[in-house]
Amino acid sequence: MKLKPINQQVVSVVGASSGIGRITALEFARRGAKVVVSARGESKLKSLVEEIRSFGGEATYCVADVQVFDQVKAIADKTVEVYGRLDTWVHVPAIGIFATFDNTTPEEFKHVIDVDLMGQVYGAMAALPHLKREGRGALIHVSSVEGTRSLPYQSAYSAAKHGVEGFIEAMRLELQHEKWPISVTSVKPGVINSPFWNNGRTKLGVKPAGIPPYYEPKLVADAILHVAEHPTRDYLVGDVAKILDLVQRISPPLVDSLLLLVGFKLQHSSEPKSEDASNNFYEPVAEDDRVNGDYSNLVIPSVSDWLEKNPVLQWGAIAGTAALAFLVAQVIKEQG
């Protein structure tokens, strides 16, 4: 399977008004892709298109709510109408409610599923006919490490992300069975310093927080651009995401124990916030078009992501680790 270079691609970035989606659209445009950006908030999309055009990039926007299939389909149709084709579909939008399961209403839980799961389903349904017509392309779904490991206070979000993993796994196999050269990638970030924590609805009495450390949104954007050129099944973003995924596979009860120790307290910030405070649960927060959130002091780099994009160095690191382990084993043997 061979994907086009980014500077030859037409890319649709859904959920591009802020955070991961916004920096992803900017990076695609900086690399020469033609970009269609979409979200619920028109003013934020306009400012994004203006920013892209200011450095010579090509972009247009489409206002859409991903819980409505016809509006999602309109994004894909407009992409083809304006630029003649669709090469890569990137689906980012997600909302969150931070509350215990028994303090979440049926309507709230369903709304998260409608946006975070059904929105992704609608995105794939809208994009696939155009990708098949083009004869190749990439479906990139921004999921989460919560697609494999649920967290307290986020039952609806975790359920939606588990659902995302389920449907794309089946869809990917069907496309492979039918010999379609379409790459389907699940990008699973760890905790990202985006406005997600500012804009989520909370019943915790305080502004919610992620379980640190955090990673910058650009790290996720870099992963998305990488898989847009290099077919990849799954891409975990952040060292901690990879570690958590591994430990969850080995021993879920161990992860339970760790989350009982830190998973509740660390999701509470020290900033009071009421349930009725400004949030993007039902409507966009019009003024918030930032890429980064409020937790920059807790951001760290990710060594594994750097190695992932530099395979020569990655194999060098593996070889070096193996050589070191061999030397240590020899020393231990000699001393014994």
Salt bridges, closest charged atoms under 4 A:
GLU27 OE2 - ARG30 NH1 2.70
GLU51 OE1 - ARG22 NH2 3.76
GLU58 OE2 - LYS34 NZ 3.96
ASP77 OD2 - LYS73 NZ 2.82
ASP77 OD1 - HIS130 NE2 3.06
ASP87 OD1 - LYS4 NZ 2.88
ASP87 OD2 - ARG85 NE 2.88
GLU108 OE2 - ARG201 NH1 3.32
GLU108 OE1 - LYS203 NZ 2.78
ASP114 OD2 - LYS110 NZ 2.93
GLU134 OE2 - LYS4 NZ 3.18
GLU165 OE1 - LYS188 NZ 3.25
GLU169 OE2 - ARG233 NH2 3.05
ASP222 OD1 - LYS218 NZ 2.98
GLU229 OE1 - ARG31 NH2 3.22
ASP234 OD1 - LYS188 NZ 2.46
ASP234 OD2 - ARG233 NH1 2.65
ASP245 OD2 - ARG249 NE 2.87
ASP256 OD1 - ARG149 NH2 2.83
GLU271 OE1 - LYS207 NZ 3.25
GLU275 OE2 - ARG201 NH2 3.44
ASP288 OD1 - ARG290 NE 3.02
ASP289 OD2 - ARG22 NH2 3.89
ASP294 OD2 - LYS207 NZ 2.84
ASP294 OD1 - ARG290 NH1 2.90
ASP305 OD1 - LYS242 NZ 3.09
